[in-house]
Amino acid sequence: MAPAKILIIDDDPDIVEAMKVVLESKQYHVSIAENGQKGLEKVKSQKPDLIILDVMMETNDKGFEVSREIKSDAAYKDIPILMLTAIKEKTGLDFKKEAGDESWLPVDDYLDKPLKPDELIAKVGALLKK
Amino acid sequence: MGELKTSRLSERNVVEGGLVERLYWLIKLRWIAFAGLFLTVFFVDKFVGISLKTYPLYAAAIFLGIYNLSFRVFLYFLEKKKSAAVPKINNFLTNFQISLDLIFLAILLHFSGGAENPFIFYFIFHMIIASILLSRRASFWQATFAIFLFLSIVIFEYRKILPHHCLKGFVGQSLHDNLLYVAGVSFVFITTLYIAVYMATSISRRLKKREKSLREANELLEANDRIKSEYVLRVTHDIKGHLSAIQGCIEPVTGGITGPLNEKQRDLLQRADMRTGKLMFFVKALLEVTRIKLSRQIKVEYFSFGEMVKEAVANIQSKARDKNLSVKLTIDPGVDKARGAREYIQETISNILANAVKYTPRNGRIDVNVGDKGNSIITRIEDTGIGIPKDELPKVFDEFYRASNAKGVETDGTGLGLSIAKQVIARHDGKIWVESEEGRGTTFFIVLPK
């Protein structure tokens, strides 16, 4: 079986590099988009198996916009999205409850920043198994 | 979770609040007048040899009581409505009430001797009250109205249009038809009232001006503080972004993902990671306190207060067990739902509990008590810890302040936990305070309205 393709959409190059190292250690194939626009293009051209999406690119909620766009397209809506966020402490919202409620937050799971390598690997693994 | 309601807590229009308070003051004064009138009439009637028509006077006193009560009830409903028109209505109400009081006093005087009665000078009190509560112009109108009422009584009694009720025993003979007396008293009365209003309004004008400039200065301070907070928010947010990246880069390395490390490499990297973590903790606390400060609104919901405290206590149990601390939680059966920002309140309580664990030596005790006080819930968190030096007690809720003896127990600490707690509780119109004896223990009290 070919290694799973993971697309990281995040505008912080250092965090992206760290994630790439972690994911590649597990033999995933990682590609990168540094903004939402390029991310959407790569989703279409590469058809990744999983998308890791930072919620706070450019603007505070650009990530939401991107995820909504992907999830509203029948061709791509089955690609799992893992949202990177530091939003919990800002809004007091419990993402565990919100994730899965598609009308509110159209992503499959979320991951709090700062990232823990073990957590990242565990969540990515779980989402790919689905 | 979808039906989180947003509400504005603890934001009250200063001006409006002041006026309402003054209306309450007026009502309170009227109760005093009510009691004073009853007692005076009773005393004069029974013990002083003055002939007095008591029935109309008692009737007037009862009338005063009834109309004061109606005002009180009206004010209650007015406050409940909280409409934007309240200040305007209040101003009208104040004018109306003072005028009504003047009429009331005039009637009272008519039945107790008219110009013979030295209580005519009680009109001065109304003038002073008017000068404090109303504009200068309105105060002069009130004075004019009082003079009109007074002259009406005097002239009508003089012309025998109204009957005269003589205060026999107090004055030798009726004075109402003595032109010189009546004219003299009227002159003094008129000048006294106008001069009183002039003086009182001069003073209250100056006070109002000062109050206004103080308020403006305060607003400016608040605006500046806001700008500062916004700056802090931006900077800490940036710092947090960098820290997050640093942690993200270090952890794969210390975790061995990039290959094996030798002992020294791992040790140094772990030190760097730990320090970054501490810095992150500090930055997050700072972000939080700043955000609460800047947020005009916080999200509130109904939640079970007891459950919330139980969770907070459960979260510290393992750390308490490590130090062999006994943690006891008692919750009054009357404690039920409370309205507020659950997460923030829980964090406040968790913060204080964490402090209790941190600063209580081994084998100590922590008692948490949640009590019902009708309209509010009181939470008491008591420990047998190192305590807080007495002269430092007022400062523990200040930003970045850490008690001198706390630094000896725990070198790291942001000094922000209690500051956040204070902000959160203030946002809920609650109260938080601390009692402590150094070396014996500390007790925190939190009172929150339901």
Contacts between the chains, C-beta under 8 A, distances in Angstrom:
chain1	res1	chain2	res2	distance
A	12	B	241	7.0
A	12	B	244	8.0
A	12	B	245	5.8
A	14	B	245	4.1
A	14	B	246	8.0
A	14	B	248	7.0
A	14	B	249	5.9
A	15	B	244	6.8
A	15	B	245	5.0
A	15	B	248	4.8
A	15	B	249	7.9
A	17	B	249	7.2
A	18	B	245	7.4
A	18	B	248	4.0
A	18	B	249	4.6
A	18	B	251	7.6
A	18	B	252	5.8
A	19	B	248	7.1
A	21	B	252	5.1
A	21	B	257	6.4
A	21	B	258	6.1
A	22	B	252	4.9
A	22	B	257	5.6
A	25	B	252	7.6
A	25	B	257	4.6
A	25	B	258	7.5
A	86	B	240	7.4
A	86	B	244	7.2
A	89	B	284	6.5
A	89	B	287	7.4
A	89	B	288	6.7
A	90	B	291	7.0
A	92	B	299	6.8
A	92	B	341	7.1
A	92	B	343	4.6
A	92	B	344	7.2
A	93	B	1	7.8
A	94	B	1	7.7
A	97	B	1	6.1
A	98	B	1	7.6
A	113	B	244	5.0
A	113	B	248	7.9
A	114	B	243	7.3
A	114	B	244	4.5
A	114	B	247	4.1
A	114	B	248	5.8
A	114	B	251	7.9
A	114	B	280	6.8
A	115	B	244	7.9
A	115	B	247	7.6
A	115	B	248	5.0
A	115	B	251	7.4
A	116	B	251	6.6
A	117	B	251	5.3
A	117	B	252	5.0
A	117	B	255	5.0
A	117	B	257	5.9
A	118	B	255	7.2
